Amino acid sequence: MDWKEQKGLSILVIIIIAFLAWLLVIGTGNLLLGDERVFMALNPGKGNPTAFDTFFIYFSCWGPGDFGLGTYLFIVFALILLGLSFKFTSLRPMRFILILIVVGLIIGYLGITTVIKNIILRDRPFMDPGLLSNADDWVPLYYSGSEPIAIFGGESFPSGHATTAFIFATPFMLLYKKYWIQISAAAYGVLMGYARIFLGVHFPLDVFVGSLIGILTVYVFYLVFKKYLLPKMPWFQYEDTKEIVK
């Protein structure tokens, strides 16, 4: 593990500690109470439509599986870069990113997040009438009279959308040196996570833990593949392979 990887991991640990400490402070020592209070601060609330409602609904919920337009645009973008990697050597990291995303989705999303979600069984925000989630406002309009529980189910922790978003975003942050690519990938993940809070279907802690699962799943397999598999898989190698494989 080189110093850049150590620096990134250290920053992640600091963010985890700071976020949990923040929730504890907001909740006066009660983590879940702090989580609920932050949710109420970030969610518009029932009966309070905003100019951003339509954007976040389509960004986060549009399309097959309700994964959102943002996710499908990100997939199209990644597939275009993968196709161009056959012509431009500078885009060959997309081949390594491909395998990281596939493994991340299988292990992180279908595995870890799904298992935890069905063990913890935390209620979603709209299931607590005291939180006044705006999901009761927009869901019947977008899903033709359906109730939020019928569309999203009752299991809130952790957020599958946040896990998936950072499974897509993390490889770009790890393998591309250009800051605009790293920042764009991170912004996509953060925006997707916030959309779930804004729409009233997840708590901040759900999103935070879901994001961590996505990041850490990809990061662990990145380290494993870099050390053990990349030297044996020429199709996934690229111009900086000698610097990456150590």
N, C-alpha and C positions, 0 to 999 in steps of 0.2 A: 504494500500500500504506500503510494508516494505522498508527498506533503500536501498536494492539492486535495487528494482524497481524504486525508486526515483532517484538513481544514474544513472541508465540506461536512464531514461527520461531526466535527466539534460544533459547528454552527447549528446543525440539526439538533444536537443534544441541548444546546443553549435555548433554542426556540421551544423545545418540548418543556423544559423546566420553567421558562418564562410564561408560557401559555397556561400551564397548570397552576402556577403560582398566582397568575392573574385571576383565574376562575375562583381560586380559594379566597383571594382578597375580596372580589366582588360578592362572593357568597358568604362572607364573614366566617370562613372555615369550612363551609359546606360546598363541596365541589359541584354537586348536581344543582344546588340552588344557584350558584354562580353561573352555571351553564344556562339555566332557565332565564336568569336576569339578562345575560348577554344576548340570548335569543330574542327576548322582548325588545331589546334595544336595536337589534339588526333587522327584525321583521316588521313590515309596515303595520301589522295589526288588522284585525277583522273590521270590515266596513270602511277601509281607508285605501281606496285605489290610488295608484301612482302612475306616473308616465313610464315607469320601467317595467310594469307588469308584463306586457306583451313580449318585450325583449327577453326577459328571463324565462318566460314560459316556453318560447320557441327554442331558446338557447339550450335549455335544460331538459325539456320534455318532448320535443318534436321527434317523430319518426318511429321506426320499429323498435320495440323494447323501451320506448320513451327515454332514450339516452340523450336526446337533444340534438339540435342542429349543430351546435358547437362541436360535439363529438364526431358527427359524420363529416363535417368539413375538415376536421383534423385528420380523420382517416384518409379522406381524398387527398389532402395535402401530402401525407406520408407516402401514399401509394404513387403519387406523381414523382416524388423525390426518389422512391425506390426504382421506378422505371428509368429515370434519368441517370441513375447510378451506373447503368450499363454503358453510358456514353461519357459521363464526366467522373473522373476519378475522385474529385473532391467530395462527391456525394456518396461514395462507397460506404461511409459509416452507416447509411440507411440499412445496409444488409445486416449489420450487427444489431442495429436498433430493432429490426424485424423480429429476430429471434428473442430479444429481450421482452418485447411487447407480448408476443405469443405466450411465452412462459409466464410472464407476469399476470396475464389474464387468467391462465389456467390455475396457477398457484395462488396468486394474490386475490383475485376477484372471485372466481368460482370456488376456490378452496378456503383460504383464511377468512375473508370477509363474510362469505355465506355461512360458514360454520359458526363464527362468533355471533352473527346476527340471529341465528336460530337457537343459540344457547342463552344469550343475554336477554332477548325478548323485551327490549326497552320500548315503551310506548312512544309513538311519534307525537310531535308537538300538538297537532290538531286533535289529538285524542284527549287532551287536557283542556276543558272549557275555560279554565282560569287563565290560560296563556293567550287566548284570542288570536289564534293563528289565522292568517288570511287565506289559508288553503280552502276554507269553507266558502270563500267568495269566488275564487277563480276556477276551482276544479269543476263544479257543476256547469260552468259556462264552456270550458274547454273540452270537457268529456261528456257533454250532452246529458246533464242531470245526474251524473254519477256522484257518489259520496267519496271523499278522499280515501277512506279506509278500503273501499272496493278497488281503487286504482293502485294505491301504494302499499297496501297491507299495513300491519301494525308494528312491524319490526323496524326500529329506527337506528340502532347502533350495531356496527358503524355504517357510514354512508357508502353504498356501492358505487354511486356516481363519482364520489371523491376518489375512491380507490382506483377506478378505471381512468379517471382524468389524469392522475399522477403516474399511472402505469404508462400512459402515452407520453406524458411530458418529461418524465425523469430521464429516459435515454437520450433525449435531445439535449438536456442540460449536462449530461455526463460526457457525451461524445462530440459535441460541436463546440469549437472554441469561440465562435463569433457570438458576442454578447447579445445581439438582436435576436438570434435564434434562441438562446438560453432564456432571455427575458420574455420572449413571446410564449415559449412553452410554459414557463412558470405562471405567466399571467392567465393563460388558458385554464390551468389547473385551479388557481385561486378563484377565478371568476366562476368556474363550474361549482366549486364548493360553496361560494357565497350565494349562488343562485338557489341552492337547495335550502339554505337558511331563509333567504328572501321569500321563497315560495311557501315557507311554513311546513316543510316536510321533513326537516332534520334540525337537530340542535347543533350548535357550534362544536361540541365535543365529538358528536358523530362524524362530522366533516373532518375534524382534525385527526382523529384516529384513522378514519378511512384513508386520508391523504398519507399518513405515516405508513400504513400497510402497503400502499402503492409504491411509495418511495423506497422503503426498505426491501420489499420483495425484489424490485428491479435492481437495487444496489447490490444486494447479496449475490444475485445471479450474474450481475456484471462482473463482480470480483472473481467468481468461480469460473465463468466462461473465459474471462480474460487470461486466467492463469492456466487452465487445463484444457479448454476446448478450442479456443481461437487458433492456437498454433496448428491444430490438426484439421481445421475447417477452412481451406483456402477461399471458398466462396464468400465467407464473411469477413475476410481480411481486407484491409485498405491501406492507403499510403503511409499511415502513421502506426502500422502494426508493430514495428520494431520498438517504437516508444511505448506502446501500450502493453505489449506482452513482455513481462519481466519475470 
